[in-house]
Amino acid sequence: MLVLKQVLCIDGCGPARGLAAAFVLALLFVLPVACGEETKAGRAAEPDPADPVGAAPAGRPSVVVILADDLDRAAFHRSTLDSAWTPEGTSFTNALATTSLCCPSRASIFRGQYSHNTGLINNGNDEPGGGAKFFRESGLEDETLATVLRDDGYETWFGGKYLNGFEEDGGWLGYVPPGWDHWQAYLSPDIAFQDGVVNDMEGHRTDWLSGKATEFIGDQRGSSKPFFMHISPWDTHTPLVAPERHEDAYPRARAPRPPSFDEADVSDKPAWIREKAPLKEREVARFDRHHGARMRGALTLEDLSRDVVAALSRAGRLNDTYLIFTSDNGYHMGLHRIRGEKWTPYTEAHEVPFVVRGPGVSENKTFDGLVANTDIAPTVLDLAGLSPPEWMDGRSFTPFLDGTAPEDWRSSLLIEGANHQRQKRPGYSGVRREDDVYVRYATGEEEYYDLAHDPYQLQNRPDAAPPGIKQDLKALENCAGQTCTEAENP
């Protein structure tokens, strides 16, 4: 079925010829899939059935976080990437990056804090509160999920994209942030720093990262020491270059066309939206090309995901390892006439794929409960049997993993974004609930959408916002630590 979905270009790629479809179906039913062998392209084997994932491990488990870049829910589900995760895992349909921008979101993942508490609100080292430079110089880097785990006996491994601007802020000079035993970080699309040496990456950068990750996992065979891995591929961020095996995939891909695409009437939107002209034909064509490249990037993420799971199985570590897959932010093109890809308060920018699998985790289970990037650090610590530091704002979502939603879970989350000069978007903060969202800009402008009846956010109705949601915002935008938990459960 996975092969058929890709070759037939399902979800926007156009119908395939009947003969091609019949040929693919014949392959599916006649030829066995060689899951137990390495292919010429380097794809790893599927998990060994002799190494099943059963109940929660008796000792301290290992944890692997795979963090995609700019991967939205549409690309996750329209490609076959979802098939590597959702059948064996627990998914969250209301998972958010509380700040929909790469560097602030990644800081929130490392620290378990909202960006108003990290103070890291921009991408660039030259921007106020921006980049790896701020994360390092402010002392935030001295206390992270990695430092806590390492201090408690975990072996820690990082690979891929760190924080924006890292290469200029020590990366080229061999700097390794606190908390990491093993370090292989991208310095450019073609060069990486690996445990003290700057090297060209051989082959596609995601395949290179997969090779380094699976090599480390293979070394854990027979070891009882728990490990923590943060695998951070570049896909689906630009520059988008597909490995040769995926170059011809999704040839007719089209950018998603929800009703909000090139929205006809934006008179109800804030000024920064109202001033935008309708999309031009060449812009739409560019979005389509870009979406096809992003879909091919999702296939490389699928390959990496399957490689990691297979490596854990071969090493005999699959039954004591939890895996978390998500993205640093969502992504959209052309919605509400916005040419930018993220940095907005709209659902497509803040919502991210979010799946957990591992020992004792319910398979093919879905929850609507609100979870966020700020929850990753507290959850990993909880899985490791550790209490999160008091300064963390997030909370552990482990109560969901046995297949039953907790009764006292949060009812709201904060979303926030600093002023964005290039998009001329003023800073904002807002409250996201399962079925509605309220946003207030620094200009005083407001947006409110009833997502149950207006999921594409077409009718801005700030006058219809419940009074309580505005009170929630006041509490959330100033919360820290335990007060965030209280503000999320008014």
Secondary structure, DSSP 8 states (H G I E B T S, - for coil): -HHHHHHTTTTTS----HHHHHHHHHHHHHS---TTS--TT-------TTS---S--SS--EEEEEEESS--HHHHHHSSGGGGTGGGSEEEEEEE-SS-SHHHHHHHHHHT--HHHH---BSSTTSTTBHHHHHHHTSGGGSSHHHHHHHTT-EEEEEE--STTTIIIIITTT---TT-SEEEEESSSSEEEETTEEEE--S-HHHHHHHHHHHHHHTTTT----EEEEEE--TTSSS----GGGTTS-TT------TTBT-S--TTS-HHHHT-----HHHHHHHHHHHHHHHHHHHHHHHHHHHHHHHHHHTT-GGGEEEEEEES----SSBTT--SSSSSSSHHHHB--EEEESTT--TTEEEEEEEEGGGHHHHHHHHTT----TT------GGGTTS---TT--S-EEEEE--BTTTTB--EEEEE-SSEEEEEETTS-EEEEETTT-TT--S--GGGS-HHHHHHHHHHTT--THHHHHHH--
